[in-house]
Amino acid sequence: MIAAMKTDVDILIAGGGLNGPTLALALADAGLSVAVVDPRPADARASDDFDGRAYALAVASQRLLKALGLWSGLADKSQPILQVKASQGLPGQGAAPFFLHFDSAEIEEGPVGFMLEDRFLYRALLDAMSGRVTHMPGIAVTGHHVEASHVTVDLSDGRQMTARALIGADGRNSSVAQRAGIKRQGWDYGQTALVAAIDHAEPHHGIAQQYFMATGPLAILPLPGNRSSVVWSETNDNARAIAALDDDEFLKVLRPRFGDYLGAISLAGARFSYPLSLSLAETYAAPRIALVGAPPMACIRWLVRA
Ligand SMILES: Cc1cc2nc3c(=O)[nH]c(=O)nc-3n(C[C@H](O)[C@H](O)[C@H](O)COP(=O)(O)OP(=O)(O)OC[C@H]3O[C@@H](n4cnc5c(N)ncnc54)[C@H](O)[C@@H]3O)c2cc1C
């Protein structure tokens, strides 16, 4: 029998992206003391302006936010996805006439999912942690040592903290996983996702479109108002060339793929590029260590599953 040591916190979470704070809130609600450590500064992503990043939330994720008491403050900022249409897309021709159609009218639980901008979701998580979770921005986890009754965690500011367990929510290159000897399997898709928000003249009626093009899928996901989030996957070479274009040229290349069903389009916010790869951790747990979020299943053919 090992005597329980008094630790600084019950659970220390490395990573304050989306998954770290979400888990921290759930654990705090369950009565555990939790600290979230993340090298991002406290004012990261603090701007009120839309920067072009948004998430498609599955209904399970929306329910989780509801259970944590966050959804009531987010609902009116979200856009319900009422229908999803998936079809073959051909440049210059838009969507093919035959498509898979998922309609929320056919299910009892309401929308198929929700679109929510990063600025609202991320800030809501940070705000909710205040008073419930010890948030330690500007600090990285640099090492850990597993003992019989606890784990000692090294921090980049030279301090050490003890916890009953360490959670790696530190993204797809999780150093917690690496140090715990957790291997991963995966491969590069050879594709990069170009992400941007697009304003359009016509309403989207809550319909998410997914065109499967020869060089990768193009998703057009409804945001509040006459605005959509575009996630456009291309081969790495194509994506590099398209990302280097100025905004006008970018729109010229996008328009024939996007089609004209939403009328005239223009850019809203910045453009982003994300290389796509599959990365699966071989296990989610090691003694006094667990992984959540991106480490077990990183980027992502998420569009196919949205
Ligand atoms: C183009 C694209 C579109 C996507 N769209 C969607 C979508 O619509 N819906 C959806 O559900 N998912 C989507 N995803 C996936 C989603 O973005 C990720 O699954 C999610 O962001 C992962 O969150 P996370 O908190 O696990 O990791 P991350 O967001 O990667 O956060 C990891 C955090 O760990 C911190 N960190 C790193 N090292 C350390 C350390 N040593 N110590 C402490 N902290 C550390 C980092 O600073 C970072 O804040 C998309 C992904 C891509 C690439």
The ligand as an SDF file (V2000), in Angstrom:
LIG
                    3D

 53 58  0  0  0  0  0  0  0  0999 V2000
   -7.5460   22.8370  -41.0850 C   0  0  0  0  0  0  0  0  0  0  0  0
   -8.1270   22.2430  -39.8440 C   0  0  0  0  0  0  0  0  0  0  0  0
   -9.4660   22.3810  -39.5810 C   0  0  0  0  0  0  0  0  0  0  0  0
  -10.0370   21.8010  -38.4430 C   0  0  0  0  0  0  0  0  0  0  0  0
  -11.3410   21.9730  -38.2160 N   0  0  0  0  0  0  0  0  0  0  0  0
  -11.9240   21.3540  -37.1850 C   0  0  0  0  0  0  0  0  0  0  0  0
  -13.3170   21.4450  -36.9940 C   0  0  0  0  0  0  0  0  0  0  0  0
  -14.0180   22.0720  -37.7630 O   0  0  0  0  0  0  0  0  0  0  0  0
  -13.8670   20.8130  -35.9350 N   0  0  0  0  0  0  0  0  0  0  0  0
  -13.1100   20.0960  -35.0700 C   0  0  0  0  0  0  0  0  0  0  0  0
  -13.6650   19.5300  -34.1090 O   0  0  0  0  0  0  0  0  0  0  0  0
  -11.7710   19.9870  -35.2260 N   0  0  0  0  0  0  0  0  0  0  0  0
  -11.1780   20.5950  -36.2740 C   0  0  0  0  0  0  0  0  0  0  0  0
   -9.8470   20.4890  -36.4610 N   0  0  0  0  0  0  0  0  0  0  0  0
   -9.0710   19.7580  -35.4840 C   0  0  0  0  0  0  0  0  0  0  0  0
   -8.8640   20.6030  -34.2490 C   0  0  0  0  0  0  0  0  0  0  0  0
   -8.3680   21.8720  -34.6090 O   0  0  0  0  0  0  0  0  0  0  0  0
   -7.8740   19.9000  -33.3670 C   0  0  0  0  0  0  0  0  0  0  0  0
   -8.2900   18.5780  -33.1320 O   0  0  0  0  0  0  0  0  0  0  0  0
   -7.8230   20.6320  -32.0290 C   0  0  0  0  0  0  0  0  0  0  0  0
   -7.4540   21.9740  -32.2060 O   0  0  0  0  0  0  0  0  0  0  0  0
   -6.8140   19.9760  -31.1740 C   0  0  0  0  0  0  0  0  0  0  0  0
   -6.8420   20.6750  -29.9580 O   0  0  0  0  0  0  0  0  0  0  0  0
   -5.8470   20.3090  -28.8150 P   0  0  0  0  0  0  0  0  0  0  0  0
   -6.2240   21.1860  -27.6790 O   0  0  0  0  0  0  0  0  0  0  0  0
   -5.8310   18.8480  -28.5870 O   0  0  0  0  0  0  0  0  0  0  0  0
   -4.4220   20.6520  -29.4250 O   0  0  0  0  0  0  0  0  0  0  0  0
   -3.8290   22.0460  -29.9200 P   0  0  0  0  0  0  0  0  0  0  0  0
   -4.8730   22.9890  -30.3590 O   0  0  0  0  0  0  0  0  0  0  0  0
   -2.7450   21.6690  -30.8760 O   0  0  0  0  0  0  0  0  0  0  0  0
   -3.2190   22.6620  -28.5990 O   0  0  0  0  0  0  0  0  0  0  0  0
   -2.0640   22.1310  -28.0220 C   0  0  0  0  0  0  0  0  0  0  0  0
   -1.6050   23.1330  -27.0010 C   0  0  0  0  0  0  0  0  0  0  0  0
   -0.5110   22.5570  -26.3140 O   0  0  0  0  0  0  0  0  0  0  0  0
    0.4130   23.5720  -26.0570 C   0  0  0  0  0  0  0  0  0  0  0  0
    1.7200   22.9630  -25.8190 N   0  0  0  0  0  0  0  0  0  0  0  0
    2.5970   22.4830  -26.7210 C   0  0  0  0  0  0  0  0  0  0  0  0
    3.6890   22.0260  -26.1140 N   0  0  0  0  0  0  0  0  0  0  0  0
    3.4920   22.1840  -24.7820 C   0  0  0  0  0  0  0  0  0  0  0  0
    4.2630   21.9060  -23.6250 C   0  0  0  0  0  0  0  0  0  0  0  0
    5.4790   21.3390  -23.7090 N   0  0  0  0  0  0  0  0  0  0  0  0
    3.7650   22.2210  -22.4160 N   0  0  0  0  0  0  0  0  0  0  0  0
    2.5340   22.7700  -22.2950 C   0  0  0  0  0  0  0  0  0  0  0  0
    1.7650   23.0610  -23.3560 N   0  0  0  0  0  0  0  0  0  0  0  0
    2.2370   22.7720  -24.5870 C   0  0  0  0  0  0  0  0  0  0  0  0
    0.3730   24.4680  -27.2900 C   0  0  0  0  0  0  0  0  0  0  0  0
    0.8300   25.7790  -26.9990 O   0  0  0  0  0  0  0  0  0  0  0  0
   -1.1170   24.4450  -27.6090 C   0  0  0  0  0  0  0  0  0  0  0  0
   -1.8020   25.5230  -27.0100 O   0  0  0  0  0  0  0  0  0  0  0  0
   -9.2380   21.0710  -37.5630 C   0  0  0  0  0  0  0  0  0  0  0  0
   -7.8610   20.9500  -37.8100 C   0  0  0  0  0  0  0  0  0  0  0  0
   -7.3170   21.5250  -38.9460 C   0  0  0  0  0  0  0  0  0  0  0  0
   -5.8430   21.3900  -39.1910 C   0  0  0  0  0  0  0  0  0  0  0  0
  1  2  1  0
  2  3  1  0
  2 52  2  0
  3  4  2  0
  4  5  1  0
  4 50  1  0
  5  6  2  0
  6  7  1  0
  6 13  1  0
  7  8  2  0
  7  9  1  0
  9 10  1  0
 10 11  2  0
 10 12  1  0
 12 13  2  0
 13 14  1  0
 14 15  1  0
 14 50  1  0
 15 16  1  0
 16 17  1  0
 16 18  1  0
 18 19  1  0
 18 20  1  0
 20 21  1  0
 20 22  1  0
 22 23  1  0
 23 24  1  0
 24 25  2  0
 24 26  1  0
 24 27  1  0
 27 28  1  0
 28 29  2  0
 28 30  1  0
 28 31  1  0
 31 32  1  0
 32 33  1  0
 33 34  1  0
 33 48  1  0
 34 35  1  0
 35 36  1  0
 35 46  1  0
 36 37  1  0
 36 45  1  0
 37 38  2  0
 38 39  1  0
 39 40  1  0
 39 45  2  0
 40 41  1  0
 40 42  2  0
 42 43  1  0
 43 44  2  0
 44 45  1  0
 46 47  1  0
 46 48  1  0
 48 49  1  0
 50 51  2  0
 51 52  1  0
 52 53  1  0
M  END
$$$$
